[in-house]
């Protein structure tokens, strides 16, 4: 039985006091959540020291994380726990989860102004990717997968579209994964249902020039009510981007240490 791979830790999730399950190694916690979702209450968390088949958003994208050096988990929540009161916008969940990660990174010592939320699902510090977020909705429930580079120092960058970094590299401090997990879960509890999420996300939004699918250039302007990217085009119109393949960022983020 898949759940036998996991151990329930003493700490509880701040969402409904649900259990937190930990394992040393698994394929991905997202795959496990897909298989176990109906058996677990909303607010449950699956955490792994290592993912042997970690992936990013999009076909063929792989997420590499050194075993025991990072924070890799999936939070399982009902739709009602993942959106602000009165809202039905589940499309903005990756951004609101990203807001929680940004809040925690700043609280742990990342330099103010260095943390950016790159639409739709990346967190950058000094222009380097520190966290990836993958969300899947199924049957009235949302699985929020978060891979946060915590203490890793060396990375394989051969095929990485963005230069990687970790929270430890950005701050000069190593962190206890369990303590950071509990901090992040508490921030998720708050930020997922924050009705002011859009304004707060835009404070951290990575704003760069983009090339649209039709070849027209534009610049990131903001975020729409449903989590779509708003791009101000050179012809004066505003494009609402729903799918990541509709735009390509025209320039790479600044390198660590450079001004964004």
C-alpha positions, 0 to 999 in steps of 0.5 A: 500500500502506497501510504505505508511508505509514509510516516505520520510526523507529530506536527500537524498541518495548520489547515484543519489540523490535518496530518503531515506524512513524510517519506525518505524517497518517492517518485513524486508527491504529486503522483502520490497525492493523485493516488491517495487524494480521496483517502486523505482529509483536506489540509493533508501534506505529503513530504519527501526528502527525495523525488526520483521523478520530479517534474516541472510544468509542461511536457518533458520538464524535469525538476532536479533536487538533491536528496535531503537538501530541499523542501519537496511536498504536496498540499491537498486541499478542497476547492473551498480551502484554496480560494478567497471567500466568494471567489471561484478562481482556482486558476490563480492558485499557483500565484497565491501559493507563490505569494506564500513562498515569497512571504516566507523567503523574505521572512527568512532573510531574503533581501527585500526587492530581490524576490520575484513571482514569475508568472505562472509558477516560479519564484526567483531570488536575484533572478535565479529560480528558487522554487517551482509550483505545480497545481492540479485540480481534480474532483473538487480538490486541488493538489499544490506541489511545491519544490523549494530549493532550501539548502542545496549548493550545487546544481546541474544547469545544463538544461535549466531555462533559468539559473538555479539558486537556493534560499541558503545560497541567497541568505548565507544561512542553512535552514531546518526543513521541517521548520520551514515547512510549518512556516510555509503551510501557515502562510499558505493557509492565509494567502490562499484565501486572502481576498487582496492576493492580486495586489500583493502578488503584483508587488512581487511580480517579475515584470519583463518584456515578452514576445507574444505568439503572434510575434508582437512585443509587449511588457508584463503589466499585471495580473487579472482577476483569474490569475491571467497575465496582463501584457501591455502590447506595443500597439496599445492593447492589453493581452490577457494571457491564459496559457504559458505558451502564449508568450516568451520572456524576451530576456533572461532574469538578471544574474544573482547580484545584479539589479533586477 
